[in-house]
């Protein structure tokens, strides 16, 4: 008799024993049968996950980017996807699912099969949304598994047109104080890092500058260049090339020190503005998977991507896009970072008195 027949006979025996006669009812251990059934289900589930991990990837892998093309997350997804696809033996498809400050794409991934074939390449807005969105269509800490932190985008840049009269951060604050309500600032949607950074900045300085919403950084920067909008906080990943080309001028970087990417831009501590001594805002890009994705799949993705990111050529490519690759992050380290970042943005939103909507 073969092994499968033995298993079948054993399963049949369990089924028969779970239907006792009237004379044996008192001797049947019903909780024991239920426990055995639970153990069997658990074993089957574990076996299924192990099989998924061994066969991964069995088809193309999709990086869902919840922002438009050209965003730091998009650039990272396309740059890393090329090499990752070669290593995995399956193509990496980058799909931009935009809208609602990143929550549409995130919601799609949260509801996707947890097999490693659909992943979310997201950014700081994932953490910010927990501070500003009242009813998220997913649970940030329960519906996702952290895979890897790709890098940081450095301190947010306060940019103006090249001919703007203020040449330093201190001069800008003085000018804005003398002209309350005269200037407008651009952002790319409520709850984005551009929006929240400026609101925190205004709450710390007491300035009155009016918001104007745009669909993307490029459109906003175009209007800054033309003078229709006076100022904007933007991430280096979006605006560094405009700074390099002299199309806009960065008054400061909201970081502790000057960035490797833009060494000519002074950091906030250099401004000497007392109100901003604690003003530090920077972005990040990272990869998430749906909850319950098998641990071996997460581990392989993390190890492959860390190896790819730390290759000198890739580091330079990401740096040109405004992303500085830091020390390698395990999934657990990235998870702890996410928890801390969400708490930070919730505190910032509360300090700036920005309610959830």
Residue, then its C-alpha position, 0 to 999 in steps of 0.5 A: x500500500x502506498x503512502x497516499x493510500x495510507x493517508x487516505x485511510x487515516x483521514x477516513x478513520x478520523x472522519x468515521x471516529x468523529x461520528x460516534x454511535x450513541x453508546x460511545x458519545x461520552x467517550x469522544x473527545x470533541x475538542x481534540x478532534x477540533x484541535x486536530x482539524x485546526x492543526x491540519x489546516x495550519x499545516x496545509x496553509x504552511x505547506x501552501x506558503x512554502x510551495x509559493x515561496x519555492x516557485x516564486x516568481x512564477x509570472x511577471x512581478x508588478x511594482x505598483x507606483x501610486x504616483x505619476x511617472x517621474x516621481x522618486x518612487x517611479x524612478x526607483x521602481x524602473x531603475x531597480x526593476x530592470x536588474x531585479x527582473x534579470x535576477x528573478x528571471x521574470x520581467x518587472x512591470x511598473x504600473x502607475x495607479x495614481x490618485x488620492x495622494x497615493x491611497x488608490x495604488x496602496x489600496x489595490x496592493x493591499x487587496x492583491x494576492x499575497x504571493x510577492x507578484x504585486x508590490x507597492x513602491x511608495x514614499x513618505x505620503x504612505x506615512x503622512x496619510x495616516x495623519x490626514x486621512x480619516x478613513x483609509x481604505x486599508x490598514x497601514x500596519x496590518x495590511x502590508x509587509x515591509x520589504x526594503x527601504x530604498x533610500x531617502x530623498x534628503x531634506x525638503x527644498x524651499x524653492x523660488x524663482x531665480x529672480x525672487x528678491x529674497x536670497x536666503x531663508x532669513x530674507x524670505x521669512x522677513x519679506x513674507x512677514x512684511x507682506x502677509x497674504x501676498x505670496x502663494x505657495x504650491x503643493x501637489x495635493x492635500x496630505x502630500x509631503x509638499x503640503x504638510x511640510x509648508x503647513x508645519x513651516x508656516x505654523x513655526x514661523x507665523x507666516x501667512x502664505x496662501x496654498x495653490x494645489x497642482x497635479x504634480x511638481x513639474x506643473x507647480x515648478x513651471x509656474x514658480x519659474x514664470x512667477x505665477x507662484x512664489x514659493x514651494x517646498x519640494x523633494x530633491x528627487x523632483x526639483x534637483x534637476x531644476x536647481x542644477x539648471x538654474x531654473x529655480x533657486x533653493x533657499x534651504x534644505x530642511x535637513x541637518x546638513x547639506x546633501x551629497x546631491x546638492x552641496x551648494x544648498x544651505x541646510x536649515x541650521x545654517x540660516x540662524x532662524x531660531x523658530x526653525x531650530x527643530x525643523x527637519x523634513x525629509x522623504x523616503x522611498x520603500x517597497x511594501x508587499x501585501x500582508x501574509x506574503x510568505x517570509x521566504x519571498x520577502x527575504x529574497x526580495x530584500x536581499x536581491x534589492x539590497x544587493x542591487x541598490x548598493x552597487x556603485x552604478x545604481x547608487x549613482x543612478x538613484x542619487x541623480x534622481x534625488x535618492x540617497x541609498x543608506x545602510x542596508x535595511x532588513x524588512x524588520x528595520x524598515x518596519x520599525x522606521x515606518x512606525x516611527x515615521x507615521x508617529x512623527x507625521x501624526x505629531x506634525x499634523x497635530x502641531x500644525x492643527x491640520x484635521x483629518x478629512 
